[in-house]
Amino acid sequence: MYEELEKIVVKGAKDDYLFFEVGMLAVGAMLVIGLFSAIPDMPALVITATGLIIFVVVYMPLDVTMQAKVKARKDMMEELKKDVK
């Protein structure tokens, strides 16, 4: 029973991180497209600014939340291991 629960909890943490990493790749792509655009015109600046705003406002706080969530899940599993033994 413990092993099944651990698989569910670990899978949930991995799924959350996968979603987070895909989002970070999208923001990184926006920044790269904006910063290394061949012609430094207005759309490039808008893309760069949008990427930076999304990164600072959304993903930086989300990263802290995700780390805390995974740590809480690991702690919960450790407590459960102690209880099972």
C-alpha positions in Angstrom: 0.0 0.0 0.0 2.8 2.4 0.9 4.5 1.8 -2.4 1.3 2.6 -4.4 0.8 5.8 -2.4 4.4 6.8 -3.0 4.1 6.3 -6.7 1.0 8.5 -6.8 2.7 11.3 -4.8 5.9 11.1 -6.8 4.0 11.0 -10.1 2.0 14.1 -9.1 5.2 16.0 -8.2 6.8 15.0 -11.6 3.7 16.1 -13.5 3.7 19.5 -11.7 7.3 20.0 -12.6 6.8 19.0 -16.2 4.1 21.6 -16.5 6.3 24.2 -14.9 9.3 23.4 -17.1 7.2 23.6 -20.3 6.1 27.1 -19.2 9.6 28.1 -18.5 10.7 27.0 -21.9 7.9 29.0 -23.5 9.0 32.1 -21.6 12.6 31.5 -22.5 11.7 31.2 -26.1 9.9 34.5 -25.9 13.0 36.2 -24.4 15.3 34.7 -27.0 13.1 35.6 -29.9 12.8 39.2 -28.5 16.5 39.7 -27.6 18.0 38.1 -30.7 15.6 39.3 -33.3 17.3 40.2 -36.6 15.7 43.7 -36.7 15.5 45.5 -33.4 12.0 46.9 -33.9 9.0 47.4 -31.7 7.6 43.9 -31.9 10.9 42.5 -30.6 10.8 44.9 -27.7 7.2 43.9 -26.9 8.0 40.2 -27.0 11.0 40.7 -24.7 9.0 42.9 -22.3 6.1 40.4 -22.2 8.5 37.5 -21.6 10.2 39.4 -18.7 6.9 40.4 -17.1 5.6 36.8 -17.3 8.8 35.5 -15.9 8.9 37.9 -12.9 5.2 38.0 -12.1 4.2 34.4 -12.8 7.1 32.0 -12.9 9.4 33.2 -10.1 6.7 33.0 -7.4 5.4 29.7 -8.9 8.9 28.3 -8.7 9.1 29.0 -5.0 5.6 27.5 -4.6 6.6 24.4 -6.6 9.7 23.8 -4.5 7.7 24.1 -1.3 5.1 21.7 -2.6 7.6 19.1 -3.5 9.4 19.4 -0.2 6.1 19.1 1.6 5.3 15.9 -0.4 8.8 14.4 0.4 8.4 15.3 4.1 4.9 13.7 4.1 6.3 10.5 2.6 9.1 10.4 5.1 6.6 10.8 8.0 4.5 8.0 6.5 7.6 5.7 6.2 8.2 6.3 10.0 4.6 5.5 10.8 4.6 2.3 8.7 7.7 1.1 10.4 
